[in-house]
């Protein structure tokens, strides 16, 4: 699994529950090190081991933890870069939803070996969508729920999200462990103010 | 001046200066005007068919004016940074995004070349030159601040009615979005500007992560190198590090001295008092050698009980001899360990780089070894400089009898017990090189 994914889990745990808890997780998962490096690739077996250890430490169901990770990635100040890159996807929430199909390719433009799940949005009505998450590994569906929920808040939209396990397999989504379908109902696009997005806020700063 | 210009242009072009819609929304097809196809479009690639010109429907009396207004509407959506220039060189209209860049002073009516500096091609100076620059890549810049740079492409309007210049930020996009607080609505949906900004930001984030990793790896590399060049027991440089320093001194043509020091009776300490005592002795030896030398000198442990000191810039034999004797004297002070005293001594041999026309590392070490052998023969605790004659004095092969009791003229009360017998290396090839 890419270091960026493992690093995201580590930062979520550290920023939410403290560095001491993360050190215990790293120990229990028998990583042999404490810090994941964003730009290295790790053995696929490490990620589930880390999640098992987090689950044991927090005594929380796996799906809930994964959803919290998704929320963290969009709403925590330390993950602002992720939120900004996602907001480049669209002017409003629906616009953003339509950009999700391109998300894995966009990510690859920046980090060529980052293999994100394949996403496919279907529009059933102007306010009803479903998103198919097709991942090589299990667990991305709940993360996506957390991200979508936080992004809806970010855009000021009011949405209902529901995760269906299984469901129709998208074209090209084969041999995958993780298949989730998320039903998205847009109740109100302009429900709240949302957070502002300044295109040029970070450019030119070099970091 | 501008007012007059504007009204003249207004008459000339058949519309007032309010004709240009103040506000347009880009990238939203449902809000966009869908202009009717007018004669301007008919004048495009299909115009050569001639008869197409006649298809234009009836009732279009102010044809040119209407058509141009429609063109502007189209351009506002497709090219929100376009400028339409009258044949006189005055700006007739600008796209909504370009208008936003100079919202306060406004651009309409101003002479194009007074607003924009034409950087390239350099031979374009007049408005006539510009009008003829069809299809050329133009480099322009605002004359006032912020002096945003643009790339531009000009195409003449039909019938000598002026020209359209479409502008883009090019690489200055990054500064422009910041300077003018532009949003994605300011760019046509087909414009790659947003993708470019996304990439700049994503790449910066990825680069930052890589940079951190590189720093960490660099730190680990330095530590590993440090370790690779350090004798972990004593903290001195190891044989490999000494070799590098020696090569560097030779390459730089420095004058230096190479002193080889071999401990006497160390094996006896190791055998009778154990390895821990031996290790302790080696650490004390290292401390003494570092203390007795300067910062610029290199002290290395190149074998079990064999040391090399490289004295950078040393030429004075008397000084070197004093240093050698002082080190030997210090080493002979019994070293306490575990309630007992460890007795050792040392012999040393020195070569001076200045004695060689072309010093070679291997030769220097071999000759220092010969000088060391002479010291051992002289009865230990001695220091000798290498002399050419030593080559002839040295027996071929290991000098097994060196240090045998009775042969020593420097009997210092230590009983050798014979444990010290060890082979010395023959001349010509140093085993460590």
Interface residues (C-beta under 8 A of the other chain):
Chain A: X4 X37 X38 X39 X40 X81 X84 X85 X88 X91 X106 X107 X109 X110 X111 X198 X199 X200 X202 X203 X204 X205 X206 X207
Chain B: X27 X174 X175 X177 X178 X179 X181 X182 X183 X184 X185 X194 X197 X198 X199 X200 X201 X202 X203 X204 X205 X206 X208 X209 X210 X212 X213 X216
